Amino acid sequence: MKFRILAAVGVIALAGTAITGCAGASASGGDTNELTFMFRGNDAEKAAYTAAIKQFEKDNDAKVKIIMTTADDYNTKLKAAITGHKVPDVFYIGPGDVQSYAKSGVITDITKQVESAPNVGDIWDYGIDSYRYDGKVQGKGSIYAVPKDLGPFSFGYNKTMFEKAGIPLPDKDKPYTWAEFAEVAKKLTQDTDGDGKLDHWGTGLNVTWNLQSWVWSNGGSWLNDDQTKVTVDTPEFAEALQNFADLKSVSPSTTESASLDTYQRWMKGEIGFFPVGPWDVPTYEKLDFDWDLIPYPVGETGEPATWIGTLGIAVSASTKNPDLATKLALYLSTDKTAQQSLVDAGVQIPNLKSMADAWVTGSDLPPANKQEFLDIVKDYGRALPANNTYSGEWYDEFWKNIQPVLDGKVTAADYVKKEQPAMQKLLDKAIQDAQLG
């Protein structure tokens, strides 16, 4: 589960780790019409990029060397390239990298080129704003990357499982309340072959990637508005965490998940509800059951909530041809033909708003409710809590000792009370590091 998310939306656990020293030389060598482009992805994404870049090379009399890594290897290899003064001309970064890379001179400010690009007004605002930084606040000011993609983290359900259990299908326009969701999940948790052991479950949600929806929909948060105070020790947050933990009765146990994790069980048709990102769609087309998307269950606010992942395409500050490198980044992010190539590969939704409606209606392949992906981007998706802080260590701290809460051995209220000071200490350090630059 974690690998799938890392591969598609670039969530890096220790976001924003500082890179010291100057950026050094570009990896492209002496030919100013030669660029290197480094990214992480799968074979489908490589094929899509290869096709798109061939056209760019032809149009610009240029040569682009493609460097692809796995999701697990990317961050290590990129940092090694930076340390070794062999920075790729154009490369992926996550939002959590922007502050440290901008301050240490690894990436360059491309605001002028972006704002004068033909299709810039057609890009989702979230995609551009995720890579803005004014030296103090991320999300404002200069632009240091353009979006490779947006990854709205939606919620799926096993339609076939509902039908076999005789349960009415969810309403795509009216989310379940937590109580309604728990009741339906309980009905889906069954021993279908009569051997006395559960073999189907209502949910199989990973706390690291799904608790955000519960917390935000209940009016809770990880940080205050100016991102200087950790706010997990509140009744709203504790209630959300406790409600999530109480779903253990309708989820595979730790032992059951060890033998076959919940992603594998979802793929086998044994899980009723499971998260779905756009990157999942090509794989899920091959499932042996029908599935679709719905909003996440809602807490006290009555409004669904979830996060939007994203990867950015940045330009090295040491590239020998900044104009051509920036042109490549913009081409991959905003050119309609290039975007269509990536969308057709099934790895993302369109970066351009003008392409979105056609994408929703132009395919008979699942999910039927593709609109849910767009609703998240347009209406209720938000950034992961550590995306806009200098370091993500404070956020990582929250998850380190959470298992006893999920096992029912520690209450959520006691846990958040204990964790808040430790998280605040790490956030204070991140703020200090950002100021020192």
C-alpha positions in Angstrom: 0.0 0.0 0.0 2.7 2.4 1.0 4.8 1.6 -2.1 1.8 2.4 -4.4 1.3 5.8 -2.9 5.0 6.7 -2.9 5.2 5.7 -6.5 2.3 7.8 -7.6 2.1 10.9 -5.5 5.6 11.4 -4.1 4.8 11.4 -0.4 8.3 11.3 1.2 8.3 10.3 4.9 11.1 12.8 5.9 9.9 15.6 3.8 12.1 18.6 3.4 15.4 17.2 4.7 17.9 19.9 4.2 20.5 19.5 1.4 23.7 21.4 2.2 26.3 22.8 -0.1 26.0 24.3 -3.5 24.1 22.6 -6.2 27.2 22.1 -8.4 27.3 21.1 -12.0 24.5 19.9 -14.2 24.5 16.2 -15.3 23.9 17.1 -18.9 27.5 17.8 -19.9 28.7 20.4 -22.3 26.0 20.4 -25.0 23.5 23.1 -24.1 20.9 21.4 -26.3 21.2 18.2 -24.3 19.1 17.8 -21.1 18.7 15.1 -18.5 15.3 14.3 -17.0 15.1 12.2 -13.9 11.9 10.7 -12.6 10.5 7.7 -10.8 7.7 5.5 -12.2 6.7 2.3 -13.9 7.1 1.1 -17.5 3.7 2.6 -18.6 4.9 6.0 -17.4 8.3 5.6 -19.0 6.6 4.7 -22.4 4.3 7.8 -22.1 7.2 10.1 -21.3 9.4 8.6 -24.0 6.7 9.3 -26.6 6.0 12.8 -25.3 9.7 13.7 -25.1 10.4 12.6 -28.7 8.1 15.3 -29.9 9.8 17.8 -27.6 13.2 16.9 -29.0 11.9 17.3 -32.6 10.3 20.7 -31.9 13.3 22.1 -30.1 16.3 20.4 -31.8 17.2 19.0 -28.5 18.2 15.7 -26.9 16.8 14.5 -23.6 18.4 11.7 -21.6 15.7 9.9 -19.5 16.8 8.6 -16.1 14.1 6.4 -14.4 14.3 4.9 -11.0 11.9 3.0 -8.7 9.9 4.9 -6.1 12.1 3.4 -3.3 15.3 4.4 -5.0 14.5 7.9 -6.3 15.1 10.1 -3.2 18.4 8.3 -2.4 19.7 8.6 -6.0 18.6 12.2 -6.4 20.4 13.2 -3.2 23.5 11.3 -4.3 23.4 13.2 -7.6 23.1 16.5 -5.7 25.9 15.7 -3.3 28.1 14.5 -6.3 27.4 17.8 -8.2 25.6 15.8 -11.0 22.2 17.3 -10.6 19.7 16.4 -13.4 18.5 19.4 -15.5 14.9 18.5 -14.8 13.6 16.2 -12.1 10.7 15.3 -9.8 10.4 16.9 -6.4 7.6 16.6 -3.8 6.1 19.6 -2.1 8.0 18.7 1.1 11.3 19.3 -0.8 10.6 22.8 -2.0 11.8 24.8 1.0 15.1 23.0 1.6 15.9 22.7 -2.1 15.1 26.4 -2.8 17.1 27.6 0.2 20.1 25.4 -0.6 20.1 26.5 -4.3 19.3 23.1 -5.8 16.3 24.3 -7.7 15.7 27.6 -9.6 12.9 30.1 -9.5 10.8 29.6 -12.7 8.0 32.1 -11.9 8.5 34.3 -14.9 8.5 31.5 -17.4 5.5 29.8 -15.7 3.4 32.9 -15.5 3.9 33.7 -19.2 3.2 30.1 -20.4 0.2 29.7 -22.7 -1.7 27.2 -20.6 -0.8 28.3 -17.1 -4.3 29.5 -16.4 -5.6 26.1 -17.2 -3.6 24.3 -14.6 -5.3 23.4 -11.3 -4.5 26.1 -8.7 -3.5 23.5 -6.2 -0.9 22.1 -8.6 0.9 25.5 -8.9 0.4 26.7 -5.4 2.0 23.5 -4.0 5.3 24.6 -5.4 5.2 28.3 -4.4 7.6 29.6 -1.7 8.2 33.2 -0.6 11.1 32.4 1.7 8.9 32.1 4.7 5.6 30.5 3.8 5.0 27.7 1.3 2.0 28.1 -1.0 2.8 31.8 -1.6 5.3 33.7 -3.7 7.8 32.4 -6.2 7.2 29.2 -8.2 9.9 26.5 -8.0 8.2 23.6 -9.9 5.2 22.8 -12.0 2.9 19.9 -11.3 3.7 16.6 -12.8 0.3 15.4 -11.5 -2.3 15.7 -8.9 -3.3 12.5 -7.0 -6.8 12.9 -5.4 -7.0 10.1 -2.8 -10.5 8.9 -3.2 -12.6 6.2 -1.5 -13.7 3.0 -3.3 -16.2 0.3 -2.6 -16.7 -3.3 -3.8 -20.0 -3.1 -5.6 -20.2 -6.9 -6.1 -19.7 -7.5 -2.4 -22.6 -5.2 -1.6 -24.9 -7.0 -4.1 -24.0 -10.4 -2.8 -24.7 -9.3 0.8 -28.0 -7.7 -0.2 -26.9 -4.2 1.0 -28.2 -1.1 -0.8 -25.4 0.5 -2.8 -23.9 3.8 -1.4 -25.1 7.1 -2.7 -22.3 8.8 -4.6 -23.8 12.2 -3.7 -24.6 11.7 0.0 -21.7 10.4 2.1 -22.2 8.0 5.0 -22.0 9.3 8.5 -19.5 7.5 10.7 -22.3 5.6 12.4 -23.8 4.6 9.0 -20.4 3.6 7.7 -19.7 1.4 10.7 -23.1 -0.3 10.4 -22.6 -1.2 6.7 -19.0 -2.3 7.3 -20.3 -4.6 10.1 -22.8 -6.2 7.6 -20.0 -6.7 5.1 -17.8 -8.5 7.6 -18.7 -12.1 7.1 -17.8 -15.8 7.2 -18.9 -16.6 3.7 -17.8 -20.2 3.5 -19.1 -21.3 6.9 -15.9 -22.5 8.4 -16.1 -20.3 11.5 -13.5 -17.8 10.3 -14.0 -14.4 8.8 -13.0 -14.2 5.1 -14.7 -10.9 4.2 -14.3 -7.5 6.0 -15.9 -4.1 5.7 -12.7 -2.1 5.7 -8.9 -2.5 5.5 -7.7 1.1 5.9 -4.1 2.1 6.6 -4.1 4.6 9.4 -1.1 6.6 7.9 -3.0 7.4 4.7 -6.7 7.4 5.9 -6.8 9.0 9.3 -6.6 12.5 7.7 -10.1 12.1 6.3 -11.5 11.3 9.7 -9.7 14.1 11.5 -10.5 16.8 9.0 -14.1 15.8 8.5 -14.5 16.0 12.3 -13.1 19.6 12.5 -9.7 18.5 13.7 -6.2 19.3 12.4 -2.6 18.6 12.8 -1.5 22.3 12.7 -2.8 25.7 13.3 -3.3 28.1 10.4 0.2 29.6 10.4 1.8 26.1 10.9 3.6 27.0 14.1 1.6 24.9 16.6 0.8 21.2 16.6 -3.0 20.8 17.3 -3.5 17.0 17.7 -4.5 17.3 21.4 -8.1 18.4 20.9 -11.4 16.6 21.4 -12.2 16.7 17.7 -8.9 15.0 16.8 -9.1 12.4 19.6 -12.7 11.5 18.7 -11.7 11.0 15.1 -8.7 8.8 16.0 -10.8 6.8 18.4 -13.6 6.2 15.8 -11.0 5.1 13.3 -9.4 2.7 15.8 -12.8 1.3 16.7 -13.1 0.0 13.1 -10.8 -2.9 14.1 -13.8 -5.1 14.5 -14.6 -4.8 10.8 -11.0 -5.0 9.6 -8.6 -7.9 9.2 -6.6 -8.4 12.4 -2.9 -7.7 12.6 -2.2 -11.5 12.3 -4.5 -11.8 9.3 -2.9 -8.7 7.6 0.5 -10.2 8.2 -0.3 -13.3 6.1 -2.1 -11.2 3.4 -2.2 -7.4 3.6 -5.4 -5.4 3.1 -4.4 -4.2 -0.4 -4.0 -7.8 -1.5 -7.3 -8.7 0.2 -9.1 -5.8 -1.6 -7.7 -7.1 -4.9 -9.1 -10.5 -4.1 -12.5 -9.1 -3.4 -12.5 -9.6 0.4 -12.6 -5.9 1.5 -15.7 -3.7 1.2 -14.2 -0.2 1.3 -10.7 0.8 0.3 -8.9 4.0 -0.9 -8.4 4.5 -4.6 -6.0 6.9 -6.4 -5.9 7.6 -10.1 -2.7 5.6 -10.3 -4.7 2.5 -9.2 -7.2 2.6 -12.1 -5.1 0.6 -14.7 -4.6 -2.2 -12.2 -8.2 -2.1 -10.9 -9.5 -2.5 -14.4 -8.4 -6.1 -14.1 -10.3 -6.9 -10.9 -12.8 -9.7 -10.8 -15.5 -7.6 -9.2 -17.3 -4.3 -9.9 -16.2 -1.3 -7.9 -16.8 2.5 -7.9 -16.0 5.7 -6.0 -17.9 7.5 -3.2 -17.0 10.3 -0.8 -15.3 9.4 2.5 -17.6 9.0 5.5 -18.2 12.2 7.4 -17.7 13.3 11.0 -19.2 16.3 12.9 -18.7 18.8 10.1 -20.9 16.7 7.7 -18.4 17.4 4.9 -16.1 14.8 3.3 -12.4 15.4 3.4 -9.3 13.8 2.0 -5.9 14.7 0.7 -4.4 15.4 -2.8 -1.0 14.0 -3.5 1.3 15.7 -6.1 4.7 15.5 -7.7 6.4 18.5 -9.1 8.8 18.9 -12.0 11.7 21.3 -11.0 14.6 22.8 -12.9 18.1 22.5 -11.5 19.7 25.8 -10.5 23.0 24.5 -12.1 21.6 23.6 -15.5 23.6 24.9 -18.4 20.5 25.7 -20.4 17.8 27.0 -18.0 15.5 28.2 -20.7 15.4 24.8 -22.5 15.1 23.0 -19.2 12.2 25.1 -18.0 10.6 24.7 -21.4 10.8 20.9 -21.0 9.2 21.1 -17.5 6.4 23.2 -18.8 5.9 21.0 -21.8 5.5 17.9 -19.6 3.2 19.7 -17.3 1.0 21.7 -19.6 1.2 20.6 -23.2 -2.1 19.0 -24.2 -0.5 16.2 -26.3 2.0 15.3 -23.6 -0.8 15.3 -21.0 -3.0 13.1 -23.2 -0.1 10.6 -23.4 0.2 10.4 -19.6 -3.6 10.3 -19.1 -3.9 7.5 -21.7 -1.2 5.6 -19.8 -3.7 5.6 -16.9 -1.3 7.0 -14.3 -3.0 10.4 -13.6 -5.8 12.7 -14.1 -5.3 15.7 -16.5 -3.3 18.6 -15.2 -5.4 20.9 -17.3 -8.9 21.8 -16.3 -10.0 22.0 -19.9 -9.2 18.3 -20.4 -10.9 17.1 -17.2 -14.5 16.9 -18.2 -13.6 14.9 -21.4 -11.6 12.6 -19.2 -14.6 11.9 -16.9 -17.0 11.2 -19.7 -14.7 9.8 -22.4 -14.2 6.3 -21.2 -16.5 3.4 -20.3 -13.8 1.9 -18.1 -14.2 1.9 -14.3 -14.7 3.8 -12.1 -18.1 5.0 -13.3 -17.9 7.9 -10.9 -14.6 9.5 -12.1 -16.2 12.8 -11.2 -15.3 12.0 -7.5 -11.6 12.5 -8.4 -12.4 15.9 -9.8 -14.6 16.9 -6.9 -11.7 16.2 -4.6 -9.4 18.5 -6.6 -12.0 21.2 -7.1 -13.8 21.2 -3.7 -12.6 19.3 -0.7 -9.1 17.9 -1.1 -6.2 19.4 0.8 -2.4 19.0 1.3 -1.0 16.4 3.6 -0.1 18.0 6.9 3.7 17.9 6.4 3.7 19.1 2.8 4.3 22.7 3.6 6.7 22.5 6.6 10.5 22.6 6.3 10.8 19.1 7.8 8.3 16.3 8.2 9.9 14.8 11.3 7.2 16.2 13.5 4.5 14.5 11.4 6.4 11.2 11.3 6.6 11.2 15.0 2.8 10.9 15.3 2.7 7.5 13.6 5.7 5.8 15.4 3.8 4.5 18.4 0.2 4.4 17.2 -0.3 0.7 17.1 -1.5 0.3 20.7 -4.3 2.8 19.9 -5.4 0.6 17.0 -5.2 -2.5 19.2 -7.4 -0.9 21.8 -4.7 -0.9 24.5 -4.4 2.9 24.6 -7.1 5.5 24.2 -6.9 8.1 21.5 -7.2 10.9 24.0 -4.3 9.6 26.0 -2.2 9.1 22.9 -2.6 12.6 21.4 -2.0 14.2 24.8 1.3 12.3 25.1 2.4 12.9 21.4 1.7 16.6 21.2 4.7 17.8 23.1 7.1 15.6 21.2 5.7 16.6 17.9 5.8 20.3 18.9 9.5 20.0 19.8 10.3 18.7 16.3 8.1 21.3 14.6 9.9 24.0 16.5 13.2 22.6 15.3 11.9 22.6 11.7 10.8 26.3 12.0 14.3 27.2 13.4 16.0 25.3 10.6 13.9 27.1 8.0 14.9 30.4 9.5 18.6 29.5 9.5 18.2 28.3 5.9 
